[in-house]
Amino acid sequence: MSRRTPRLPSWLPADPYVLALLATVGLAALLPASGAAARAVGGASTGAVALLFFLYGARLSTREALDGVRHWRLHLTVLAATFVVFPLLGLAGRLLEPSVLTPELASGLLFLCLVPSTVQSSIAFTAVARGNVPAAVCAGSFSSLAGVLLTPLLAALLLGGAGGFRAGSLLGIVLQLLVPFLAGQLLRRWVAGFLARHRKALGYVDRGSILLVVYTAFSEGMVSGVWQRVTPARLAALLAVEAVLLAAMLAITWYGAKRLGFGRADRIAIQFAGSKKSLAAGLPMATVLFGAQASLAVLPLMLFHQMQLMVCAVIAGRRARDAEPAGPAPEAAPDPVPAPAPSRPAR
């Protein structure tokens, strides 16, 4: 059975889910949860985060990930881009504090550089660009799996107590993220069929849970007054910095993979898997790591997510056009049919 190649427009408009996230932010700004309502919403958000990571663990096929180990050079390249090159650029961004970015936004920018890569969009863009789709599947899975451990550890190492980061939140990461994730992996054998049958409904659960997390985080930020420290000029500066960050990672992954000797299909997978960050994984982690400061901490990630979708859609379309042959091969001329021998006249 042939698989249909996912098609994306050459220029994506605003992602509908990002619009839903922005609407949630607006709701939190107009009607922030406080008092008893805040405690109820906070408890529901904690449960939603645990459910999210249980589902992540239950869906991630360890067997498929292990089957992709044979392409270990590609996976190590993507992991290095995600958890080494990105964090180094994030640390360089701290030099812009406080003249260009506030301490909270600078910490959020660094946190954005620590979260794992995406899975779905990396696969989709790689497929559109006619790259190595199986490698993108494995690279995204490895990145997600590694991010459960590496993102909190890197945050503890590089962020410390800056920008609202809570150094004592590693225990919360273990209990709220890692334990549900491992439980999902252990129970995957029994729940995988249920998840497959109700994939669409569980997709709404995923997105609804993240919207609840965003509402909780931004409500806490409104109540604590952190948004009063952000001006439109700072937001414009943040967008400019993120545009430079994305351009740098797209160039590093593309030309760096070429220097490492990868072919075109592998370079496409490396570029799309190594240059993007996961909003779905980063938002729940930020609420655990930053607490009341999470609203500003996740703002750079939300903006970067939309930017990477639009830019990578354009790149994927161009890669696909570059891969198309110049035109159909000319048809070979048919062999000349020998003329029939003249018939002898009857005697």
N, C-alpha and C positions, 0 to 999 in steps of 0.2 A: 504494500500500500504506500503510495507516494505521499510525502508530507507537504503541506502547503507552506510556502515561505511567508513568514509574517511581513506585511507591507505597512510601512509608515509613511506619512506625507513628508514631502521634502522640507516642510517647515511646520513644526507642531505649534498650535495655539496653546493657550494656557491649559495645563493639565486639569481636567475636571476635579480630580481629587485634591490638587493643590488649591483650587478655588474653594473646595469644601473646607480645607484646612484654614484658609484665610477667613472664611465665614465664621468658623469656630473661634478664631482669634477675635473677630469683631464681636461675637456674642460674649466672650470673656471680658472684653473691654466695656461693653454696655451693661452686662449683668454678671459680674464676677461672683463666684461662690465665696461666702464668708460665714464664719461662725459654725453652727451645727451643719449647715449645708456643705461647707468646705470640708468638714471631717467626713461626711458621708461620701462626697465626691472623691475625696482622697482615698478612702478605703476601696471604693469601686475601681479607681484607677490602679491601685496596687494589685487588685485581683486581675484586672485586665492585662497588666504587664506580664504577670505570671502565666496567664492563659496564652498570651501571644507567644512566649518563648516555649511553652509546652507544645504548641502547634508547630513552631519552627522545628523543634526536635523531632516531632512525630512525622513531619513531612520530609525531612532530609534523609535521603537514602544513603546510608553509610556504605552499602555495597557498591552503588554507582560511583560514589566519591573515590573509593579504593580502586575501582577499575580504572580510574583516570590517572593513577599514580605513574603509569608508564610514561606520561608526558610531563615528567617532573620538572624539566627545565622551564617549561612555559608556566607551570603553576608557581614555581619559586619566583619567577620574574614578576608575576601579578602580585604575589604576596609582598615582594620587596617594594613594588610601586605603592601598594596600599598602606603598608605598615612601616616603611622606612623612608621612602622619598617624600610621600605626602606629609608625614610628621616633621621632617626636616624643613619643608617649605612652611609648614604651620609655625614652627619655631622662628623662622625668619620673619614671619608676619608679626611676631611680638615686638619687633623693632619699630613698628608703626604706632605703638602705644606710648603715650596717650595723645600724640599729636594728630593722628589720623583716626584711630579707633579707640573707643573707650576700653577700659580693662575688661568689662564684661563681654563686649563684642570680640575683643582679641582672644579671650579665653574660648568663646564660642567658635571662632575661626579655627583655633587649634584643635578643639574637640571634633569639629567637622573633619579634620585631617586624620583623626584616629579611628573613625568608625569603619566597618567593613564595606566591601563593594556591594553593588546590587547584584541580583540574580536575573530577574525577569527582563529588565531593560537591557542588560548586557547581552543576553541571549538574543533578544529581538533585534537589536542593532547589528549584532554580528551576523545574524541570518540575512538581514536586508542587504548588508554590505558583502555578502557571499564569502564570509570568513569561516573559520573552523568552529562550527556550532558546538560539537561535543566538548571541545576544549573550553569554550566559554561556560558551558554547563558545569563542568568540573571545577573550573577556576572560581566561579561564583559560589559554588557550594563550599569549597575549601576556605574561601575568604569569610563566609558567614560563620563557619564552624570555628575558625581561628579568632574571629572578632569577639566571640563570647568571652574568651579569655584575654586576648591581647588588648582590646579596647579599654577595659577597666584598669589593667595593669599599666598601660601606657599613660592613661589619664592620671593615675596616682603618681607616676614617675615625673611626668612633664608639667602637669597642672598644679600639683601640690594643693595649697589652700587658696590659689588665685581664682578670681572671678566667681566666687561662690562655691567652688568645688569642695566637697566634704571628704576629707582624707579617711574618715571612718566609715565610708560607704561601701568599702569592699565586701564587708560581711553582708550588707544588703544586696550587693550584686550576686553573691553566692546563693543567698536564700531566695531572692526574687527572680533571678535570671538563670543562673547556672543549674540549680536544682530542678526547676521545671523543664529546662531544656534536656537534661539527662533523663528525666522521667519520660519525656516524650520519645527519646531514643530507645529506652528500654521497653516501652509499651507499643512501639511502632508496629510490631508484628501483629498486634491484636486490633489496633485502631486504624491502621492504614486503609483498610477497606471502607470503613465508615467515613473517613476523611475524603476518600475518592468519590464516594457516592454523593456527598454533600459539599462538594468543592465550592459551588457558587454561594451557598448559604454561609459557609465558613469564611469566604472572601469578605462578605459583609461584616462578619464578626471581627475579622482582622482590622478592617478599615474603621469600623465603629469604635473599636478599642483604642486605636491610635487617636481618633478624634477626641475621645474622652480624656486621654492622656494630655493632649494639647490643651483642652479646655481647663483641666486642672492646673497645668503648669502656668498658663497665662493668667488664670484667675489669681493664683498666688502672687504672680508678678504685679498684677494691678493692685492687689491689696497692700503689698509691701512697698509700692511706689517706684519700682525699678524703671518703669517706662518713662518716667519724668526725666531720666538722665540721657535719653536718646533723642537726637534732633534729626530732621530730614537730611541735613548735610552729612551727618555720620552714616546714615543709611546709604546715601549715594556713594560715599567713600567705601563702604563695605561692598557694595555691588561692583565697584571698579576693582577692588582688591581680589574679589572672587573671580572676576573675568580673567584677570592675569593668572591666577592660580590654575583655573581650568585650562587656559591656553598652554601654560607651562607643562601641565601633566599630559595633555594630548600630544604635545611635541616630544616630551621625554619618552613616553611609552611607544610612540610610533618609530622614531628614529633610533631610540635605544634598542628596541627589538631588532631593528635592521642591523645594527652594529653587532648584536649577539648572534646573528646568523639565522634568524627565523625567516621562514617564507611568508608570502603575502597573506595567506589565510590565517596563519598563526599571529602575524602582526596585528591583524584586525581584531582578533580575540583579545590580545594583550592590551590594545589601545582602549577598547570599550570596557573591558573588565577592570583594567588598572587605573582608569581615569575618573571613575564615578564613585559616589558614596550612597549608602542606603539610608533613606529617610525612615523606612519602617523599623530598621534595627537601631538607628541613632536616637529617635525620639524617646522610646522607653528607657534606654540607658541614661539619657540626660536627666530624666526625672529622678532617677535613683542617685545619680552622681552629684547633681547640682541643687536639688531641693527647690526652694523658692526662687532661686536664680535661674531655673531651667528655661524660663520664657525667653530670656535674652540669649542663653546658651544655644538654644535650638534655632534661633532666627537665622544665623548664617547657614545652617544646614538646609532649612526650608528654601531659602533663596537659591542656594547652590543646586538643589535638586531640580528646580524648574529650569535653571540656566543650562544644566547638563543635558536635560531632555531636548531642549530646543537646538542646542549646538550639535549634539551627537546625531540628531535626526538629519541635519543638513549634511554632516560628514558621511553618514551611512548611505545617503542617497548618492553622493558623489562617488563613493567607493563602488557602489553597485553599477553606476554608469561607466566607470573606468574599467570594470571587469567585463562589460558587454563586448562581444566581438564587433569589429568595425562593420561587418555586414555578412550576409550569407555567402558561403563559398560558391563560386560559380559551378554550375552543373556541368558535368563532363559531357562532351558531345557524344551522341549515340554512335555506335559502330555502324559503318555503312553496310546496308543490306545488299548482298551480292545480287546482281541482276539475274533473273532466271535464264537458263540456257535456252536458245531458240529451239523451238520444236521442229522436228523433221517432218517434211510434208509426207503425207501418206501415199504409198505407192498403189 
